[in-house]
Amino acid sequence: MSDNNLVKLTSYSAPYMAEILKGALEANGISAHVFNTHSSSIMPHLSQIIPFDVMVQKKDLVAAKKLMLEFESSALSEEPPEE
């Protein structure tokens, strides 16, 4: 993936959300990368103010946005398991 063709799809404050979205995108054939993961591991106290950017290729942006909306709506609509 060439860096000069990358565009930001979205940002998350939680690295696991960025990684889950990346996995969902890649499972659907869209190359994705999460930026700033190293910054938070070097300076964990800054992890709440340094966003985790999910980047995709410019040509995949429209499809990635559609998948992201589906991902976010399903993640928000899931009910916690009953105990």
Order of alpha helices (4+ residues) and beta strands (2+ residues): beta-alpha-beta-alpha-beta-alpha
